[in-house]
């Protein structure tokens, strides 16, 4: 779906999420959301916060799992995805603290493998993700599943691509400060979501959007795996759709 502006597109996405939360509430069920960071979802979170504050949307039944976190990374660090999520969403809505899950960038190296297994199990214990929100990196990554990621990959630690680190460099005041690793849900984790919405805004994403949507399904462009998912919508603004 191509929209004139990312502002309007973000409102539409937020409203789909709000609708799902309400449907689940009416059935007294948890609503399990897979959430993304980066600049792309910010306006979606803004609208969800507005719906909470102005229209009484409650997050009391919402359980969230974030896609990824830099590794190593302190939770209090302003560059952490942990910090980002509280700043843009969790500090402003009535979600229960115990329902928030974000990969922990402070886990000791020797415990990391087990930590990732447990994160995966935790998602499954809630019956999997009802909805997964995704952005896309210029390497074609979703979460931090860089090129080479397997279709059936699960939550794990991964080495970041140079392009990914250089795109993150400005917010870290230099590429030398960008962590070399991250923890990410796998492609296999993401593709089990019942519904996926992937957003891309701006001309910088146009090339990878074309490869993802019109190219062949390949581990070189992990987002292309979404072509096989039966309930995924790509939401684009005009600039991101420019090469289609
Ligand atoms: C990071 C995140 C991704 C995100 C990507 C794009 O690499 N791990 O989940 O999709 O950045 O970020 P942006 O939305 O800022 O373009």
Boltz pocket constraint, residues with backbone or C-beta under 6 A from the ligand:
constraints:
  - pocket:
      binder: B
      contacts: [[A, 36], [A, 37], [A, 38], [A, 39], [A, 40], [A, 41], [A, 67], [A, 68], [A, 134], [A, 135], [A, 136], [A, 137], [A, 138], [A, 141], [A, 142], [A, 143], [A, 144], [A, 164]]
      max_distance: 6.0
